[in-house]
Amino acid sequence: MTLSTTSVYPETSASAFELAAQLGFDGVELMVGVDPLTIDVDAIKKLSEYHGVPVLSVHAPVLLITPNTWGTDPWEKLDNTAAAARKLGASVVVVHPPFRWQREYGAQFESGIRRLNQTSGVTFAVENMFPWRSVAGNFQMYLPSWDPSDLDYDHLTLDLSHASTAQQHSLDLLHRWGDRLAHVHLTDGRGNFKDEHFLPGEGDQDAWEVVEELGAAGFAGHIVLEVSTRRARSRHERSELLEDALAGIRKFYAQGQARR
């Protein structure tokens, strides 16, 4: 059970390691680029060692706010992310599909991800996204598609908030993807235009049922708590929110295991 460094925002990634150690998470997922500290791999390694909390996965810098992080060429970014993951001991790199204006990158994306999975020494797991929705309609912002279900990827990341924004259901995706499901961003949403990242159980994705199904299936990948805790008014309140979520993950995963 892993804590995303984004789950402590607006606190820093250093706080994520501290809270992960205090609350008993198995490790962290490093979101690269949002916090300037995250691009300093040596500093992250020292934090990991100091707190005794391993970096189990790395989220590549693929957001609109990280266009120049670890290079401007998208393949250079992914090569650098893989190198960082290997140095940190992480086994998984999470990657979003290209934006629609990255035409050349998008045309090569399926074959390029397959190449990285064969040569990089880490698992690249492509994340489900969503159409950008507004009162004017839906906009397809990702190539080859925001939905990886029918594309040629060996490994997929299921994000429950993204599924909600896309007006999909995570349990359906879990069953549809089968063995291709390699990684989970546990969160929630209420089907609004905005990607909300609620705490599990606060939205429409039957998040705890998803966790139970993962336990029943013997899912061996990482379950990453990737939520917004910006509503917390103090470190103590943020800690309580994360602690309760971790307890829920362990409870429902164990219930699923008991069904096997």
N, C-alpha and C positions, 0 to 999 in steps of 0.2 A: 504494500500500500504506500503510494508515493505522493509527495506534496509538490505541486508546481510552484515555482518561485513567484508566479503571477498571483497566487492566492493570498499573498500577504500585502499586495499593493494597497496603499501608497508607501508602505514600508519597503525596505530594500531587500535584495536577494540575500544579503547577509542575515537578515531577520528570518528568512525562510529556513536557512540551515539551523539557526538557533531554535526556532519553534518546532521544526521537524525532530530535532534531538529531544526537546522537552516533552513532546507529545507522543513519541514512540513510532513515528513513521519509519518505514524501511529505507527510505531514501528520498531524493528530490529529482524533479525534472527541471532542468535549466532552460528557461526561455531566454534566448540570446537577443540582445540588442535593446530591450526596453529599459533596462537598468545598465548604465555604462560599465558597472563592475563586471557584468556577465561576459564581456568580450576579453577580459583578462583571464585567460585559462589558468595561468599559474596561481593567481589570487584565489580563483574558485577552488583549485585543487587544495590549497592551504586551508581554506574554510572547511572543505569537506573533511580533511584529515583532522582538523582541530575539533570539530563537533562530532566526529565519528559517524558522519552521515554520507553515504555514497551518492554520487550522481549516477542514477540508473538510466536516464534518458536525456537527450538534448533536443530542444525544439529549434529548428533552423531559423535564422533571421529572415522571415518571409513577409513581414507586415509592411504596410504602406509607410510606417514611421521608421523603418530600418533599411532604406534603399542602398545605403553605402556601407552597411556593416559587413565586415569580412569580404570586401570587394564589391564591385558593381556588376560583374558578370554572374548570372545566377548559378552556373555550374561551379564557378570558383567558390561561391558561398557554400555550396553543398560539399565540395571537397574539403574546405576549411572546417565545416561543421563536423564532418566525419573524422578529421584529424583531431579536433578538440574532444570528440566523444571517445576516441581511442585513448587519448592522454588521460582523460578523467575516469576511464574504466566503464563508460556507459555502453550499453549494448544496442540502443535504439536511437535513431534520429527521426523525429517527426517533421514532415514537410507538407506544406500546402501546395495545391496545384498552381500553375502560373496564372498571372492576371492576363486578361484577354489582349492587352496591348503588347504582351511579350510573345509575339507570334512565333518567332523562330524557336524560342525556348519551349513554347507549348507544343509545337510540331514534333519536337524531339523528346518530350517529357517521358512518355511511357518507356521508350527504349533506353533513355538515359537513366531512369530510376532502376530499370532492370540491370543495367551495367554496374551501377553503384552497389546494388545488392550482391552482385557477383564478385566485386573487386575491392570494396572499401573496408571489409572486415567488420562492418556493423549492419544492422537491419534498418533500411529506410522504409518507413510506414507512412503512406499517403493518407492525409486526413480528409474526411468528408467536410465540404463547405456548404454553401447555400446560395441561391439567387439573391441578389440585392433587391429588396422589395421597397416600394414607395407607393404613394397614392397614384402615381403616374403609371405604375405597372412594375413588372419584374425585369431586371437587367442581368444578363448572363455575363458575369465578370471573370470567369475562370475558364482556362483551357487545359485539357480537352473538354472538361466538364467539372462542375462543382460536385457532382455525384460520382464517386469512383466505382460504383457497384459493377458496372458492365465494362470497365476498362481493364487493361492488361497489367494489373499490379499484383505482385505476390503477397504484399503485406499492407494492411490497412489500419488506420487509427479511427476509432469511433468517438466522436465528440457529441455528447447528448444535447448540448445547447445548440450546436450547429444543426443537428437533426430537427430540433424544435423550430428554429428560424426557417428551415426549409420546409416546414410542415410535413415532416416525415415522422416515423416512429422508430425509436432506437431498438426496440425488441425485434421489429421486422428486419432491420439492418443486421442485427446480431445473427439472426437465423439465416438470412440470405447470404451473408458473407462466409459463414462457416469457418473453416481453418484459415482463411485469409485474415481474419481478425487477429491482429498482433498486439494491439495497444488500445487503451481506453482512457479518454478524458471524461471522468465522472463529474457531472455538473447537471444543470437542468435549465429549462426555459418554458415560456408560456406562449410560444407561437407568434410573438410580436415581430415587427420589422427588425428590431435591434437584437444583436447577439448578446444575450443577457447573462449567462453564466451564473445562474442561481445555485444555491446549495442543493444537493440532491434531495428529492422529495418535495421541493417547493414549486415544481412545474408540472408539465404535461407528459413527461417522458417515462413515467413509471420507473424512476431511477433505481429504487431499491429492488424492484423485480428484475431489472437488468443485472444487478450485482448478484442476486440469488441465482439467476440463470448462468452467470459466469462460473459461480461455484459449482453448480450442478454439472456443467460441461468440463470441469477440471481446467479452466482457463489458466494458463501458466504465464501469460504476459503481465505487463504492469497495469495496475489500476491507479490512475493518477487523479488526485483531487485537484481540479482546475476550476476554481470558483472566484467570484468577486466577494470580497469582505470589506468593501469600502464603506459599508453602512456601520461597521464597528466604530464605536466612539473611543476605544482605548485598546491597548495591547491585550489587556485581560479579556475584553469582550471578543476580540479577534481570536484569541487562543481558545476560548470556549466554543466558538462556532466551529473551528477546525477540529477540536477534540471530539465534539458531538458527531461530526461527519465521519471521522475516522472510526469511532465506535460503531456507527451504523454500517459502514463498509464491512467491518470484521463480522458483525452480527449476521448480516444477510448473506455474505459469502459463505460463512459457516453453515447457515441454514441450507444453502444450495448444496454444499458438500455432503450434508447429511442425507440428501435425496439420492445420491449416487449409488 
